[in-house]
Amino acid sequence: MGAFPQPGLALLRLAQGRTEDALAAVHRVAAETEHDLVRRSRVLAAYAEIALAAGDTGTARDAAAELARAADGLAAPYLRAVAAGARGAVLLAEGEVEGAGEALRDAWSAWQELEVPYEAARVRLLRAEVFRALGDHDSAGMELESARAVFERLGAAPQLTRVDRLSRRGAAHRLPGGLTPREAEVLRHVAAGATNREIAAALVISEKTVARHLNNMFHKLDVCSRAAATAYAYEHHLV
């Protein structure tokens, strides 16, 4: 297993669906590596990924930001690529779709330059989610198929399963108005009369993120009030 089995073991737990165990493990390792920049930098990307899977966007955001600082401090192109990908994933989870797209484009370009096709393909999966959030389903499909080709060539079965899952989700959940699943979830709470604070508590996100989702949703639906958004939700059977 080597001298430092983590964060690989934590990522294995995540792949097994044991998210809480993975988060506890990577949290412990992050605490142990607080004063070891090189070793800690190996942990931070996994910390961000696992925290996102657990719905802890605050922890993921902090880990991604620290990883970016470590990458700059160590002047390591590999770490910069990892940091850009982590930042993109966090921004995507927070509803900052355009910012996520920029960060993920940087990450993909960096992995291409470093000639690491596996990581470049993993970034493509996130880029597919960005395009889907923007309502560009054709580009999302192209990203998924490009990633699939790489994973098939490398024999990366778990990632192929992920591609299949994302493809099915895209086909089954094309929501009206180009809404993302999270925006539709926010809309359902709005239609139920919830305040931004109540929505934030229910979805375990910040009020700022709720406001961002609302702004995106109002723009997509061409409405300017919660009442109009509620009417849209009922008209399109979203509640």
C-alpha positions, 0 to 999 in steps of 0.5 A: 500500500506504500507509506501514504495510503491516503488519500487513495483509501479515502477515494476508494471509500468514495467509489464504494459509496461510503461517502461519510467514511471517505470524508472522515478519513480524508478530514483526518489526513488533512489535519495530520498534514497541516504542516507538510505542504508537499504531502498536504497538496496530495490530499487537498484535491481528494478533500475537495472531491469528497466534500462535494460528494458529501454536500459540504461545499464550504469545506470543498471551497476551502480545500480548492482555494488552499490547493490553488495557493499550494500550486502557486507556492510550489510552482508545479504545473501538475498541481495547477491543473489539479487546482483548476479542476477542483475550483471548477467543480466547486463553482459548478456545485455553487451554481457559478456555471460560467466561472466553472466553465472557465476554470475547467477549460483551464484544467483541461488545457493544462492536462492536455499540455501535460499529456495526462489523458485520463485526467483530461477526460475526467475534466470533460465530464465536469464540462459536460455538466457545465454545458448541460447547465447552460442548456447546450445539450449537444456540447454536453453530449460531445464532451461525454462521448470524447471522455468515453473514448478515452476511458475505453482506450484506457480500460477505465471501467468505473469512469465508463460507468460514470459516463453512462450514468451522466448520459442517462441522467441527461436524457431523462432529466431535460427540464423545461426552460433549460433549468438545471436539476438544482434550479428546479429544486430551488423552484419547487421550494419557491413555489412552496413559499419558502424564503431564501434562508429556508431554501438554503437550510433545506438544501444545505447551501448558502443564501448567496448560492440560493440567490444565484440560482434564483437569478439564473432561473429568472433569466432562463424562464424570463420572469421577474418575480417569485410569483411568476416563477411559481406560476411557471412551476405549476404550469409545467408540472414541476411541483 
